[in-house]
């Protein structure tokens, strides 16, 4: 079974860590894809798949307040 977890923007860093600990308890039985808030992308565990919640339609490098696909690679 695949689980896609969109964490939106309502979790603090502490809540995010607690949530990941609970996911680790079921990871052996499921394929888990996590979409954390942008500030937490770099902190996801290697045993989970990662996706972004949002990506800018623009490839412009001087865009403010958005994340480009190039940054997510």
N, CA, C and O atoms as a GROMACS GRO file, in nm:
protein
  292
    1UNK      N    1   0.084  -0.118   0.000
    1UNK     CA    2   0.000   0.000   0.000
    1UNK      C    3   0.088   0.124   0.000
    1UNK      O    4   0.191   0.128   0.069
    2UNK      N    5   0.049   0.224  -0.077
    2UNK     CA    6   0.119   0.352  -0.079
    2UNK      C    7   0.043   0.452   0.008
    2UNK      O    8  -0.079   0.463   0.001
    3UNK      N    9   0.118   0.523   0.090
    3UNK     CA   10   0.062   0.631   0.171
    3UNK      C   11   0.128   0.761   0.128
    3UNK      O   12   0.251   0.771   0.127
    4UNK      N   13   0.049   0.860   0.092
    4UNK     CA   14   0.101   0.992   0.059
    4UNK      C   15   0.060   1.085   0.172
    4UNK      O   16  -0.058   1.102   0.201
    5UNK      N   17   0.160   1.144   0.236
    5UNK     CA   18   0.137   1.228   0.354
    5UNK      C   19   0.171   1.372   0.322
    5UNK      O   20   0.289   1.409   0.317
    6UNK      N   21   0.070   1.454   0.300
    6UNK     CA   22   0.089   1.596   0.273
    6UNK      C   23   0.080   1.669   0.407
    6UNK      O   24  -0.028   1.681   0.464
    7UNK      N   25   0.192   1.716   0.454
    7UNK     CA   26   0.197   1.772   0.589
    7UNK      C   27   0.150   1.917   0.597
    7UNK      O   28   0.146   1.974   0.706
    8UNK      N   29   0.116   1.976   0.484
    8UNK     CA   30   0.068   2.116   0.481
    8UNK      C   31   0.168   2.205   0.555
    8UNK      O   32   0.288   2.176   0.557
    9UNK      N   33   0.119   2.312   0.616
    9UNK     CA   34   0.208   2.405   0.684
    9UNK      C   35   0.176   2.417   0.832
    9UNK      O   36   0.219   2.512   0.898
   10UNK      N   37   0.101   2.324   0.886
   10UNK     CA   38   0.055   2.340   1.024
   10UNK      C   39   0.140   2.268   1.127
   10UNK      O   40   0.105   2.268   1.245
   11UNK      N   41   0.249   2.206   1.087
   11UNK     CA   42   0.332   2.134   1.185
   11UNK      C   43   0.457   2.215   1.219
   11UNK      O   44   0.524   2.270   1.131
   12UNK      N   45   0.487   2.221   1.347
   12UNK     CA   46   0.614   2.281   1.392
   12UNK      C   47   0.724   2.177   1.372
   12UNK      O   48   0.695   2.063   1.338
   13UNK      N   49   0.848   2.216   1.392
   13UNK     CA   50   0.959   2.122   1.377
   13UNK      C   51   0.943   2.005   1.474
   13UNK      O   52   0.965   1.890   1.437
   14UNK      N   53   0.905   2.033   1.598
   14UNK     CA   54   0.886   1.926   1.697
   14UNK      C   55   0.774   1.831   1.654
   14UNK      O   56   0.789   1.709   1.662
   15UNK      N   57   0.664   1.886   1.608
   15UNK     CA   58   0.551   1.804   1.563
   15UNK      C   59   0.590   1.721   1.440
   15UNK      O   60   0.550   1.605   1.427
   16UNK      N   61   0.668   1.780   1.352
   16UNK     CA   62   0.714   1.710   1.232
   16UNK      C   63   0.799   1.589   1.270
   16UNK      O   64   0.780   1.481   1.215
   17UNK      N   65   0.893   1.606   1.364
   17UNK     CA   66   0.978   1.495   1.409
   17UNK      C   67   0.894   1.383   1.473
   17UNK      O   68   0.918   1.266   1.446
   18UNK      N   69   0.797   1.420   1.555
   18UNK     CA   70   0.709   1.320   1.618
   18UNK      C   71   0.629   1.245   1.512
   18UNK      O   72   0.609   1.124   1.524
   19UNK      N   73   0.582   1.315   1.411
   19UNK     CA   74   0.506   1.253   1.304
   19UNK      C   75   0.592   1.153   1.228
   19UNK      O   76   0.547   1.042   1.198
   20UNK      N   77   0.717   1.190   1.198
   20UNK     CA   78   0.807   1.099   1.128
   20UNK      C   79   0.837   0.975   1.211
   20UNK      O   80   0.849   0.866   1.156
   21UNK      N   81   0.850   0.991   1.341
   21UNK     CA   82   0.871   0.875   1.429
   21UNK      C   83   0.753   0.778   1.421
   21UNK      O   84   0.772   0.657   1.420
   22UNK      N   85   0.632   0.831   1.415
   22UNK     CA   86   0.515   0.744   1.404
   22UNK      C   87   0.511   0.675   1.268
   22UNK      O   88   0.468   0.560   1.259
   23UNK      N   89   0.555   0.744   1.162
   23UNK     CA   90   0.560   0.680   1.030
   23UNK      C   91   0.663   0.568   1.026
   23UNK      O   92   0.643   0.467   0.959
   24UNK      N   93   0.772   0.585   1.096
   24UNK     CA   94   0.876   0.482   1.098
   24UNK      C   95   0.826   0.350   1.156
   24UNK      O   96   0.881   0.244   1.127
   25UNK      N   97   0.723   0.355   1.237
   25UNK     CA   98   0.666   0.233   1.296
   25UNK      C   99   0.592   0.149   1.194
   25UNK      O  100   0.575   0.028   1.213
   26UNK      N  101   0.546   0.211   1.085
   26UNK     CA  102   0.467   0.136   0.986
   26UNK      C  103   0.538   0.126   0.851
   26UNK      O  104   0.482   0.072   0.756
   27UNK      N  105   0.660   0.176   0.840
   27UNK     CA  106   0.726   0.182   0.710
   27UNK      C  107   0.751   0.047   0.647
   27UNK      O  108   0.752   0.036   0.524
   28UNK      N  109   0.770  -0.057   0.724
   28UNK     CA  110   0.795  -0.189   0.668
   28UNK      C  111   0.676  -0.245   0.594
   28UNK      O  112   0.692  -0.330   0.507
   29UNK      N  113   0.558  -0.200   0.626
   29UNK     CA  114   0.436  -0.252   0.565
   29UNK      C  115   0.382  -0.166   0.451
   29UNK      O  116   0.290  -0.207   0.380
   30UNK      N  117   0.439  -0.045   0.431
   30UNK     CA  118   0.383   0.048   0.334
   30UNK      C  119   0.493   0.126   0.263
   30UNK      O  120   0.603   0.144   0.315
   31UNK      N  121   0.462   0.172   0.144
   31UNK     CA  122   0.548   0.266   0.073
   31UNK      C  123   0.498   0.405   0.110
   31UNK      O  124   0.385   0.441   0.078
   32UNK      N  125   0.582   0.484   0.176
   32UNK     CA  126   0.539   0.613   0.230
   32UNK      C  127   0.604   0.726   0.152
   32UNK      O  128   0.726   0.730   0.137
   33UNK      N  129   0.520   0.818   0.104
   33UNK     CA  130   0.566   0.936   0.032
   33UNK      C  131   0.528   1.057   0.117
   33UNK      O  132   0.411   1.075   0.150
   34UNK      N  133   0.625   1.139   0.152
   34UNK     CA  134   0.602   1.252   0.241
   34UNK      C  135   0.620   1.383   0.165
   34UNK      O  136   0.717   1.400   0.091
   35UNK      N  137   0.526   1.474   0.184
   35UNK     CA  138   0.534   1.609   0.127
   35UNK      C  139   0.537   1.709   0.242
   35UNK      O  140   0.434   1.764   0.279
   36UNK      N  141   0.657   1.732   0.298
   36UNK     CA  142   0.666   1.825   0.410
   36UNK      C  143   0.663   1.970   0.363
   36UNK      O  144   0.673   1.997   0.243
   37UNK      N  145   0.651   2.062   0.455
   37UNK     CA  146   0.666   2.203   0.423
   37UNK      C  147   0.808   2.226   0.374
   37UNK      O  148   0.900   2.155   0.414
   38UNK      N  149   0.826   2.325   0.290
   38UNK     CA  150   0.955   2.348   0.227
   38UNK      C  151   1.073   2.355   0.324
   38UNK      O  152   1.178   2.297   0.295
   39UNK      N  153   1.061   2.423   0.439
   39UNK     CA  154   1.178   2.431   0.528
   39UNK      C  155   1.227   2.295   0.579
   39UNK      O  156   1.342   2.284   0.622
   40UNK      N  157   1.142   2.192   0.574
   40UNK     CA  158   1.178   2.061   0.627
   40UNK      C  159   1.221   1.960   0.520
   40UNK      O  160   1.251   1.846   0.554
   41UNK      N  161   1.224   1.999   0.394
   41UNK     CA  162   1.259   1.906   0.287
   41UNK      C  163   1.394   1.838   0.310
   41UNK      O  164   1.409   1.719   0.284
   42UNK      N  165   1.489   1.912   0.358
   42UNK     CA  166   1.626   1.859   0.375
   42UNK      C  167   1.637   1.761   0.491
   42UNK      O  168   1.738   1.691   0.502
   43UNK      N  169   1.538   1.753   0.576
   43UNK     CA  170   1.547   1.672   0.697
   43UNK      C  171   1.471   1.540   0.689
   43UNK      O  172   1.461   1.470   0.790
   44UNK      N  173   1.418   1.505   0.573
   44UNK     CA  174   1.340   1.382   0.565
   44UNK      C  175   1.431   1.260   0.577
   44UNK      O  176   1.544   1.265   0.530
   45UNK      N  177   1.386   1.153   0.636
   45UNK     CA  178   1.466   1.031   0.646
   45UNK      C  179   1.483   0.964   0.510
   45UNK      O  180   1.395   0.973   0.425
   46UNK      N  181   1.594   0.899   0.490
   46UNK     CA  182   1.624   0.835   0.363
   46UNK      C  183   1.533   0.716   0.332
   46UNK      O  184   1.524   0.674   0.217
   47UNK      N  185   1.465   0.662   0.432
   47UNK     CA  186   1.379   0.547   0.409
   47UNK      C  187   1.237   0.586   0.365
   47UNK      O  188   1.152   0.499   0.348
   48UNK      N  189   1.213   0.715   0.345
   48UNK     CA  190   1.084   0.763   0.296
   48UNK      C  191   1.104   0.828   0.159
   48UNK      O  192   1.209   0.885   0.132
   49UNK      N  193   1.003   0.820   0.075
   49UNK     CA  194   1.006   0.892  -0.051
   49UNK      C  195   0.967   1.037  -0.023
   49UNK      O  196   0.893   1.065   0.071
   50UNK      N  197   1.017   1.127  -0.104
   50UNK     CA  198   0.996   1.269  -0.080
   50UNK      C  199   0.931   1.333  -0.201
   50UNK      O  200   0.964   1.300  -0.315
   51UNK      N  201   0.838   1.422  -0.177
   51UNK     CA  202   0.783   1.504  -0.284
   51UNK      C  203   0.758   1.644  -0.228
   51UNK      O  204   0.751   1.664  -0.107
   52UNK      N  205   0.743   1.739  -0.318
   52UNK     CA  206   0.721   1.877  -0.278
   52UNK      C  207   0.572   1.908  -0.285
   52UNK      O  208   0.499   1.850  -0.365
   53UNK      N  209   0.527   1.998  -0.200
   53UNK     CA  210   0.387   2.038  -0.200
   53UNK      C  211   0.355   2.129  -0.318
   53UNK      O  212   0.245   2.126  -0.372
   54UNK      N  213   0.452   2.209  -0.356
   54UNK     CA  214   0.427   2.310  -0.457
   54UNK      C  215   0.557   2.340  -0.531
   54UNK      O  216   0.665   2.334  -0.472
   55UNK      N  217   0.546   2.371  -0.657
   55UNK     CA  218   0.662   2.410  -0.735
   55UNK      C  219   0.617   2.522  -0.829
   55UNK      O  220   0.506   2.519  -0.882
   56UNK      N  221   0.704   2.619  -0.849
   56UNK     CA  222   0.673   2.733  -0.934
   56UNK      C  223   0.662   2.690  -1.080
   56UNK      O  224   0.734   2.601  -1.124
   57UNK      N  225   0.573   2.751  -1.153
   57UNK     CA  226   0.561   2.726  -1.296
   57UNK      C  227   0.675   2.790  -1.373
   57UNK      O  228   0.703   2.753  -1.487
   58UNK      N  229   0.742   2.886  -1.310
   58UNK     CA  230   0.848   2.962  -1.376
   58UNK      C  231   0.984   2.894  -1.358
   58UNK      O  232   1.011   2.836  -1.253
   59UNK      N  233   1.067   2.903  -1.460
   59UNK     CA  234   1.205   2.856  -1.449
   59UNK      C  235   1.300   2.972  -1.419
   59UNK      O  236   1.422   2.955  -1.416
   60UNK      N  237   1.244   3.087  -1.396
   60UNK     CA  238   1.322   3.208  -1.370
   60UNK      C  239   1.397   3.194  -1.238
   60UNK      O  240   1.339   3.153  -1.137
   61UNK      N  241   1.525   3.228  -1.238
   61UNK     CA  242   1.606   3.212  -1.117
   61UNK      C  243   1.591   3.328  -1.019
   61UNK      O  244   1.635   3.317  -0.905
   62UNK      N  245   1.532   3.438  -1.061
   62UNK     CA  246   1.518   3.552  -0.970
   62UNK      C  247   1.376   3.565  -0.916
   62UNK      O  248   1.328   3.675  -0.890
   63UNK      N  249   1.311   3.452  -0.900
   63UNK     CA  250   1.175   3.448  -0.847
   63UNK      C  251   1.180   3.456  -0.694
   63UNK      O  252   1.268   3.397  -0.631
   64UNK      N  253   1.088   3.528  -0.636
   64UNK     CA  254   1.088   3.547  -0.491
   64UNK      C  255   0.968   3.474  -0.429
   64UNK      O  256   0.855   3.487  -0.478
   65UNK      N  257   0.993   3.399  -0.323
   65UNK     CA  258   0.885   3.336  -0.248
   65UNK      C  259   0.835   3.205  -0.304
   65UNK      O  260   0.739   3.148  -0.252
   66UNK      N  261   0.897   3.156  -0.408
   66UNK     CA  262   0.856   3.029  -0.468
   66UNK      C  263   0.974   2.935  -0.476
   66UNK      O  264   1.089   2.976  -0.462
   67UNK      N  265   0.946   2.808  -0.498
   67UNK     CA  266   1.048   2.705  -0.514
   67UNK      C  267   1.044   2.658  -0.658
   67UNK      O  268   0.937   2.626  -0.710
   68UNK      N  269   1.159   2.653  -0.722
   68UNK     CA  270   1.164   2.607  -0.861
   68UNK      C  271   1.195   2.457  -0.865
   68UNK      O  272   1.247   2.401  -0.769
   69UNK      N  273   1.162   2.395  -0.976
   69UNK     CA  274   1.192   2.252  -0.994
   69UNK      C  275   1.342   2.229  -0.985
   69UNK      O  276   1.386   2.127  -0.931
   70UNK      N  277   1.422   2.322  -1.036
   70UNK     CA  278   1.568   2.309  -1.030
   70UNK      C  279   1.616   2.300  -0.885
   70UNK      O  280   1.709   2.225  -0.856
   71UNK      N  281   1.555   2.376  -0.796
   71UNK     CA  282   1.594   2.374  -0.654
   71UNK      C  283   1.559   2.240  -0.588
   71UNK      O  284   1.625   2.199  -0.493
   72UNK      N  285   1.459   2.174  -0.637
   72UNK     CA  286   1.414   2.050  -0.576
   72UNK      C  287   1.494   1.928  -0.620
   72UNK      O  288   1.486   1.823  -0.557
   73UNK      N  289   1.572   1.941  -0.726
   73UNK     CA  290   1.650   1.827  -0.776
   73UNK      C  291   1.754   1.781  -0.678
   73UNK      O  292   1.827   1.686  -0.707
   0.00000   0.00000   0.00000
